[in-house]
Amino acid sequence: MNLLLAEVAQATQRLADAGVPSPRNDAEELAAFVHGVKRGALHSVKDSDFDARYWEVIARREQREPLQHITGRAYFRYLELQVGPGVFVPRPETESVVGWAIDAVRAMDVVEPLIVDLCTGSGAIALALAQEVPRSRVHAVELSEDALVWTRKNMADSRVDLRQGNALDAFPDLDGQVDLVVSNPPYIPLTEWEYVAPEARDYDPQLALFSGEDGLDLIRGLERAAHRLLRPGGVVVIEHADTQGGQVPWIFTEERGWADAADHPDLNNRPRFATARRALP
């Protein structure tokens, strides 16, 4: 074992003691980041090349600063995104939302599907859809100027139409035309603040986390926005907390012009997102 791998083993224990959920992964990611190598090449770093800055970033992670803030990058499906203070760090759970959305769009058999991402944050969802559905026309909106600093970096060379504004009244020019509306909105109840992981509670923007006493305030508003934007037969998919399974589909009722409202599990088989179809006339 070389010096770096020995230090990684010590760092793993320190991160585990600090309550970091994935200590080995993070210790290796930070070692690779500091030394400018892939994780699989840590064994190739010479002892003389060990960089003591490694322990500086480990100390930051011990304080529960997000790994992605330290490295400045987050991985999402086939993307590497720039992230940092002011923008919500995309989570693996949202990848299953995008996977469902891609399948739904492909099943529509629309040549150039029109897609809207509400509350885009880092741009993860919009960029993934633009990349994986090549002929799609993707539009995204974000309210926070702090988040948009990162969104604009990530979308600099993309074909996504990015706008700043409120998701509830965004894209009036697209009313009744959209094939798919997708969103990962804030959905944590204000009453749950103390139970939120430090990485999210202390570093993610509050605007991207909390939404009223039951966490569903913005989703209720997005239901109306999605209905306004979608064409008849168009589909909405909205992420929610795993504790909200069964609650969100009830927002998309037949009386409000919806059909086929349902919940879907993530890769851990926990209820993670709801879908509904705008009813035909």
C-alpha positions as CSV (number, residue, x, y, z in Angstrom):
1,M,0.0,0.0,0.0
2,N,1.4,3.4,-1.0
3,L,1.2,6.4,1.3
4,L,-1.9,7.9,-0.3
5,L,-3.9,4.8,0.1
6,A,-2.9,4.6,3.8
7,E,-4.0,8.2,4.2
8,V,-7.3,7.4,2.5
9,A,-7.9,4.6,5.0
10,Q,-7.4,7.1,7.9
11,A,-9.5,9.7,6.2
12,T,-12.3,7.2,5.7
13,Q,-12.4,6.5,9.5
14,R,-12.4,10.2,10.3
15,L,-15.3,10.8,7.9
16,A,-17.2,7.9,9.3
17,D,-16.7,9.2,12.8
18,A,-18.1,12.6,11.6
19,G,-21.3,10.9,10.4
20,V,-20.6,11.3,6.7
21,P,-22.9,8.8,4.9
22,S,-20.4,7.6,2.3
23,P,-17.0,7.9,4.0
24,R,-14.9,5.6,1.7
25,N,-16.3,7.1,-1.5
26,D,-15.7,10.6,-0.3
27,A,-12.2,10.0,1.0
28,E,-11.3,8.5,-2.4
29,E,-13.0,11.2,-4.4
30,L,-11.2,13.9,-2.5
31,A,-7.9,12.1,-2.9
32,A,-8.4,11.9,-6.6
33,F,-9.4,15.5,-6.7
34,V,-6.4,16.9,-4.9
35,H,-3.9,14.7,-6.8
36,G,-5.5,15.1,-10.2
37,V,-6.0,11.5,-10.9
38,K,-8.9,9.1,-11.4
39,R,-10.1,7.2,-8.3
40,G,-8.9,4.0,-9.9
41,A,-5.4,5.4,-10.2
42,L,-4.8,6.4,-6.5
43,H,-2.4,3.4,-6.1
44,S,-0.2,5.0,-8.8
45,V,0.5,8.2,-6.9
46,K,4.1,8.2,-5.7
47,D,4.7,8.7,-2.0
48,S,6.8,11.7,-2.8
49,D,3.8,13.2,-4.6
50,F,1.5,13.1,-1.7
51,D,-0.2,16.5,-1.3
52,A,-0.9,17.5,2.3
53,R,-3.8,19.7,1.1
54,Y,-5.7,16.4,1.2
55,W,-6.1,16.8,4.9
56,E,-7.5,20.3,4.4
57,V,-10.3,19.1,2.2
58,I,-10.9,16.1,4.5
59,A,-11.4,18.6,7.4
60,R,-13.9,20.5,5.3
61,R,-15.8,17.3,4.6
62,E,-15.7,16.4,8.3
63,Q,-17.6,19.6,8.9
64,R,-20.3,18.2,6.5
65,E,-19.5,20.6,3.7
66,P,-20.8,18.8,0.6
67,L,-18.3,16.9,-1.4
68,Q,-19.6,18.6,-4.5
69,H,-18.9,22.1,-3.0
70,I,-15.3,21.1,-2.3
71,T,-14.6,19.6,-5.7
72,G,-16.9,22.1,-7.6
73,R,-18.5,19.3,-9.6
74,A,-21.5,17.0,-9.4
75,Y,-22.2,14.0,-11.6
76,F,-25.7,13.4,-12.9
77,R,-26.4,10.6,-15.4
78,Y,-23.9,11.3,-18.2
79,L,-23.2,14.9,-17.1
80,E,-20.5,16.6,-15.1
81,L,-22.0,19.8,-13.7
82,Q,-20.4,22.8,-12.0
83,V,-21.9,23.5,-8.6
84,G,-21.2,25.5,-5.4
85,P,-22.7,27.8,-2.8
86,G,-26.1,29.1,-4.0
87,V,-27.3,26.2,-6.1
88,F,-29.0,22.9,-5.1
89,V,-26.6,19.9,-5.6
90,P,-28.4,17.3,-7.8
91,R,-29.0,14.0,-6.1
92,P,-28.9,10.4,-7.5
93,E,-32.6,10.0,-6.7
94,T,-33.5,12.5,-9.4
95,E,-31.9,10.4,-12.1
96,S,-34.8,8.0,-11.9
97,V,-37.2,10.9,-12.5
98,V,-35.2,11.8,-15.7
99,G,-35.2,8.2,-16.8
100,W,-39.0,8.0,-16.5
101,A,-39.3,11.3,-18.4
102,I,-37.2,10.1,-21.2
103,D,-39.2,6.9,-21.6
104,A,-42.4,8.9,-21.5
105,V,-41.3,11.3,-24.2
106,R,-40.0,8.5,-26.5
107,A,-43.4,6.7,-26.1
108,M,-45.2,9.8,-27.4
109,D,-43.7,9.3,-30.8
110,V,-43.3,13.1,-31.2
111,V,-40.6,14.2,-33.7
112,E,-39.4,17.2,-31.7
113,P,-40.9,17.0,-28.2
114,L,-41.3,20.2,-26.3
115,I,-40.1,20.0,-22.7
116,V,-40.2,22.4,-19.8
117,D,-38.1,22.1,-16.7
118,L,-39.5,24.2,-13.8
119,C,-37.1,25.1,-10.9
120,T,-34.1,23.9,-12.9
121,G,-31.4,24.8,-10.3
122,S,-28.0,23.6,-11.7
123,G,-29.8,22.6,-14.9
124,A,-29.2,18.9,-14.4
125,I,-32.7,17.7,-15.5
126,A,-32.9,20.0,-18.5
127,L,-29.4,19.2,-19.7
128,A,-29.9,15.5,-19.3
129,L,-33.1,15.6,-21.3
130,A,-31.5,17.7,-24.0
131,Q,-28.6,15.3,-24.3
132,E,-30.5,12.1,-24.2
133,V,-33.5,13.2,-26.3
134,P,-31.5,14.7,-29.2
135,R,-34.3,16.3,-31.1
136,S,-36.1,17.7,-28.1
137,R,-36.7,21.4,-27.6
138,V,-35.9,22.0,-23.9
139,H,-36.8,25.2,-21.9
140,A,-35.9,25.8,-18.3
141,V,-36.6,28.4,-15.7
142,E,-34.9,29.3,-12.4
143,L,-35.9,32.1,-9.9
144,S,-32.7,32.5,-7.9
145,E,-30.0,34.7,-9.3
146,D,-27.4,32.9,-7.1
147,A,-28.4,29.6,-8.6
148,L,-28.4,31.0,-12.1
149,V,-24.7,31.8,-11.8
150,W,-24.1,28.0,-11.9
151,T,-27.0,27.3,-14.3
152,R,-25.5,29.6,-16.9
153,K,-22.1,28.0,-16.6
154,N,-23.5,24.6,-17.1
155,M,-25.7,25.6,-20.0
156,A,-23.1,27.8,-21.7
157,D,-22.7,25.5,-24.7
158,S,-26.1,23.8,-24.6
159,R,-29.2,24.4,-26.7
160,V,-31.5,24.7,-23.7
161,D,-33.6,27.9,-23.5
162,L,-32.9,29.2,-20.0
163,R,-34.9,32.0,-18.4
164,Q,-35.0,33.7,-15.0
165,G,-38.4,33.8,-13.4
166,N,-41.1,32.3,-11.2
167,A,-42.0,28.7,-12.2
168,L,-45.7,29.4,-11.5
169,D,-46.1,31.8,-14.4
170,A,-43.2,31.0,-16.6
171,F,-43.4,30.5,-20.4
172,P,-46.8,31.9,-21.2
173,D,-45.7,31.8,-24.8
174,L,-45.8,28.0,-24.6
175,D,-49.2,27.6,-23.0
176,G,-51.1,24.5,-24.3
177,Q,-48.1,23.3,-26.4
178,V,-45.8,21.4,-24.1
179,D,-45.4,17.6,-24.3
180,L,-43.6,17.1,-20.9
181,V,-43.3,19.3,-17.8
182,V,-40.7,18.1,-15.3
183,S,-39.7,19.5,-11.9
184,N,-37.7,18.8,-8.9
185,P,-39.2,21.5,-6.6
186,P,-38.6,22.3,-3.0
187,Y,-40.7,19.8,-1.0
188,I,-39.4,19.5,2.5
189,P,-41.9,20.5,5.3
190,L,-40.7,23.4,7.4
191,T,-41.4,21.2,10.4
192,E,-38.7,18.8,9.3
193,W,-35.9,21.4,9.4
194,E,-34.0,19.8,12.2
195,Y,-34.0,16.3,10.6
196,V,-32.5,17.4,7.3
197,A,-28.9,16.3,6.6
198,P,-26.3,19.0,7.4
199,E,-25.1,18.9,3.8
200,A,-28.5,20.1,2.6
201,R,-29.7,22.1,5.6
202,D,-26.5,24.2,6.0
203,Y,-25.3,24.5,2.4
204,D,-28.2,24.0,-0.1
205,P,-30.2,27.2,-0.7
206,Q,-33.3,27.3,1.6
207,L,-35.4,28.3,-1.5
208,A,-34.7,24.9,-3.0
209,L,-35.5,22.9,0.1
210,F,-38.6,24.0,2.0
211,S,-42.2,24.6,0.9
212,G,-44.7,25.3,3.6
213,E,-45.9,23.3,6.6
214,D,-46.4,20.1,4.7
215,G,-43.8,20.6,2.0
216,L,-46.4,20.6,-0.8
217,D,-47.1,24.4,-1.3
218,L,-45.1,24.8,-4.4
219,I,-46.2,21.5,-5.9
220,R,-49.8,22.7,-5.6
221,G,-48.9,25.7,-7.6
222,L,-46.9,23.7,-10.1
223,E,-50.0,21.6,-10.7
224,R,-51.8,24.6,-12.2
225,A,-48.7,25.7,-14.1
226,A,-48.3,22.3,-15.6
227,H,-51.9,22.2,-16.6
228,R,-51.6,25.6,-18.3
229,L,-48.4,24.6,-20.2
230,L,-49.3,21.1,-21.3
231,R,-51.2,20.1,-24.5
232,P,-54.0,17.7,-24.0
233,G,-52.3,14.3,-23.5
234,G,-49.1,15.9,-22.3
235,V,-47.4,14.6,-19.2
236,V,-46.1,16.1,-15.9
237,V,-43.5,14.4,-13.6
238,I,-42.7,16.0,-10.3
239,E,-40.2,14.7,-7.7
240,H,-41.3,14.6,-4.0
241,A,-40.0,13.3,-0.7
242,D,-40.2,9.5,0.0
243,T,-42.5,10.3,2.9
244,Q,-45.0,12.0,0.6
245,G,-45.9,8.9,-1.4
246,G,-49.6,8.9,-2.1
247,Q,-50.1,12.6,-1.3
248,V,-48.9,14.2,-4.5
249,P,-51.0,12.2,-7.0
250,W,-54.1,13.4,-5.1
251,I,-53.2,17.0,-6.1
252,F,-53.6,15.9,-9.8
253,T,-57.3,15.0,-9.7
254,E,-59.8,14.4,-12.5
255,E,-61.8,17.4,-11.3
256,R,-58.7,19.6,-12.1
257,G,-58.3,18.1,-15.6
258,W,-55.9,15.2,-15.0
259,A,-55.8,11.5,-15.8
260,D,-53.6,8.6,-14.8
261,A,-52.1,10.2,-11.7
262,A,-49.7,7.8,-10.1
263,D,-46.6,7.5,-7.8
264,H,-43.4,5.8,-8.8
265,P,-40.4,4.4,-6.8
266,D,-36.8,5.4,-7.0
267,L,-33.9,2.9,-7.3
268,N,-34.2,2.2,-3.6
269,N,-37.9,1.3,-4.1
270,R,-39.1,4.4,-2.2
271,P,-41.9,6.6,-3.6
272,R,-40.0,9.4,-5.2
273,F,-42.0,11.1,-8.0
274,A,-45.6,11.5,-9.2
275,T,-46.8,11.7,-12.8
276,A,-50.1,12.6,-14.4
277,R,-51.5,13.2,-17.9
278,R,-53.5,16.3,-18.9
279,A,-56.9,14.9,-19.7
280,L,-58.1,15.0,-23.3
281,P,-61.1,17.3,-24.0
